[in-house]
């Protein structure tokens, strides 16, 4: 039976990230899973802080809001899901990276991640890139969806399925 470990819907600030880490630390006993989940939650919240937009049609203003939840299905199966509003420009940046991740096997993801780290390209500089590779390295699979709100804005939904490293199989089916 699944249980909600953590859920937040609204403004994302450093205090929210710290609170989420405290809850994850006390709710997940396995240190490896705790580390994976924490890293994924931090990456997704940082993306929301940097890219979330208001739903106002012509506004490009960043509004650091979104929703995120961590669901425990079993001791060895967790889901991390997020949702936030992004601009068409951000979708154009993000989607090719997610498509590339889906085209790679786990070794290819690790290799690309190392290349990006070494080159410094897309490194937490509003490039919307290396963090998704880091998440993909830690997961069984990732899924995503872009739901059009209007011609300028999309709801970006993201889901990571997290299992222990020893239990992982082929990675990253879209959806």
C-alpha positions as CSV (number, residue, x, y, z in Angstrom):
1,X,0.0,0.0,0.0
2,X,1.4,3.4,-1.0
3,X,1.9,6.2,1.5
4,X,2.6,9.9,1.0
5,X,6.0,10.8,2.4
6,X,6.0,14.4,1.5
7,X,3.8,16.8,-0.4
8,X,4.1,20.5,-1.1
9,X,2.0,22.7,-3.3
10,X,2.8,26.4,-3.5
11,X,5.7,28.8,-3.2
12,X,9.2,27.1,-3.2
13,X,11.8,28.7,-1.0
14,X,15.0,27.5,0.7
15,X,13.0,26.9,3.9
16,X,10.6,24.6,2.0
17,X,13.6,22.6,0.6
18,X,15.1,22.3,4.1
19,X,11.7,21.1,5.5
20,X,11.4,18.5,2.7
21,X,14.9,17.2,3.5
22,X,14.1,16.9,7.2
23,X,10.9,14.9,6.4
24,X,12.7,12.7,3.9
25,X,15.5,12.0,6.4
26,X,13.0,10.9,9.1
27,X,10.7,9.0,6.8
28,X,13.1,6.9,4.7
29,X,15.3,4.5,6.6
30,X,17.5,3.2,3.8
31,X,20.3,5.7,3.5
32,X,20.9,5.1,-0.2
33,X,17.2,5.7,-1.1
34,X,17.2,8.7,1.3
35,X,20.1,10.1,-0.7
36,X,18.5,9.4,-4.1
37,X,15.2,10.9,-3.1
38,X,16.8,14.0,-1.5
39,X,18.8,14.7,-4.6
40,X,15.8,14.4,-6.9
41,X,13.6,16.6,-4.7
42,X,16.3,19.3,-4.5
43,X,16.9,19.3,-8.3
44,X,13.2,19.5,-9.0
45,X,12.6,22.3,-6.5
46,X,15.5,24.3,-7.8
47,X,14.1,23.9,-11.3
48,X,10.8,25.2,-10.0
49,X,12.5,28.1,-8.2
50,X,14.3,29.1,-11.5
51,X,11.8,28.4,-14.2
52,X,8.2,28.4,-12.9
53,X,6.1,31.1,-14.4
54,X,2.8,32.7,-13.6
55,X,-0.2,31.5,-15.6
56,X,-0.8,35.1,-16.8
57,X,-0.8,34.9,-20.6
58,X,1.8,37.5,-21.6
59,X,3.9,37.5,-18.4
60,X,7.4,35.9,-18.4
61,X,7.8,36.7,-14.7
62,X,9.3,33.8,-12.6
63,X,7.0,32.7,-9.9
64,X,8.7,30.1,-7.8
65,X,5.7,27.8,-7.3
66,X,4.8,24.3,-8.1
67,X,3.8,21.0,-6.5
68,X,6.0,18.1,-5.6
69,X,5.3,14.8,-3.8
70,X,7.2,11.8,-2.7
71,X,5.2,8.6,-2.5
72,X,6.5,5.4,-0.9
73,X,5.1,2.3,-2.6
74,X,7.3,-0.1,-0.7
75,X,10.7,-0.1,1.0
76,X,12.3,-0.4,-2.5
77,X,9.9,1.7,-4.7
78,X,9.3,5.4,-4.5
79,X,7.8,8.0,-6.9
80,X,8.8,11.6,-7.0
81,X,6.4,13.7,-9.0
82,X,6.4,17.4,-9.7
83,X,4.3,19.9,-11.6
84,X,4.8,23.6,-12.5
85,X,4.1,26.1,-15.2
86,X,6.8,27.0,-17.7
87,X,7.1,29.2,-20.7
88,X,7.3,28.0,-24.3
89,X,11.0,29.1,-24.3
90,X,11.7,26.8,-21.3
91,X,9.9,23.9,-22.9
92,X,12.1,24.4,-26.0
93,X,15.2,24.2,-23.8
94,X,14.0,21.3,-21.6
95,X,12.3,18.9,-24.0
96,X,15.3,18.0,-26.3
97,X,17.3,17.1,-23.1
98,X,14.6,14.8,-21.9
99,X,14.2,13.2,-25.3
100,X,18.0,12.6,-25.3
101,X,17.8,11.1,-21.9
102,X,15.1,8.7,-23.1
103,X,17.3,7.6,-26.0
104,X,20.2,6.6,-23.8
105,X,20.8,3.5,-21.7
106,X,22.1,3.8,-18.1
107,X,25.7,3.9,-19.3
108,X,25.0,6.5,-21.9
109,X,23.3,8.7,-19.2
110,X,26.3,8.4,-16.9
111,X,28.7,9.2,-19.8
112,X,26.7,12.3,-20.9
113,X,26.4,13.4,-17.2
114,X,30.2,13.2,-16.8
115,X,30.7,15.1,-20.1
116,X,28.4,17.9,-18.9
117,X,30.0,18.1,-15.5
118,X,33.5,18.2,-17.0
119,X,32.6,20.8,-19.6
120,X,30.6,22.9,-17.3
121,X,27.9,23.2,-20.0
122,X,24.3,23.4,-18.6
123,X,25.6,23.4,-15.0
124,X,22.9,25.0,-12.8
125,X,23.1,28.1,-15.0
126,X,19.6,28.3,-16.2
127,X,20.5,25.7,-18.8
128,X,17.9,23.2,-17.7
129,X,20.1,20.2,-18.3
130,X,22.6,18.6,-16.1
131,X,20.1,18.2,-13.3
132,X,17.8,16.0,-15.4
133,X,20.8,13.7,-16.2
134,X,21.6,13.5,-12.5
135,X,18.0,12.5,-11.8
136,X,18.1,10.0,-14.6
137,X,21.2,8.4,-13.1
138,X,19.5,7.8,-9.8
139,X,16.2,6.4,-11.1
140,X,14.6,3.3,-12.7
141,X,12.9,5.7,-15.1
142,X,11.7,9.2,-15.6
143,X,8.5,10.4,-17.3
144,X,7.3,13.8,-18.3
145,X,4.5,15.6,-20.0
146,X,3.9,19.1,-21.3
147,X,0.2,20.2,-21.2
148,X,-0.5,23.4,-23.1
149,X,-2.2,26.1,-21.2
150,X,-2.0,28.6,-24.0
151,X,0.5,29.4,-26.8
152,X,3.0,30.8,-24.3
153,X,2.7,28.5,-21.2
154,X,2.7,24.8,-20.4
155,X,2.2,22.7,-17.3
156,X,5.3,20.6,-17.0
157,X,4.7,17.3,-15.2
158,X,7.6,15.2,-14.2
159,X,7.8,11.7,-12.6
160,X,10.8,9.7,-11.3
161,X,10.5,6.1,-10.3
162,X,13.2,5.3,-7.8
163,X,14.4,1.8,-6.9
164,X,17.7,0.6,-5.3
165,X,20.5,0.5,-7.8
166,X,20.7,-3.3,-7.6
167,X,17.1,-3.6,-8.7
168,X,17.2,-1.3,-11.8
169,X,16.6,-2.5,-15.2
170,X,16.6,-0.7,-18.6
171,X,16.0,3.0,-17.9
172,X,13.6,5.8,-19.0
173,X,10.4,5.0,-20.8
174,X,8.6,8.3,-21.6
175,X,5.3,9.0,-20.1
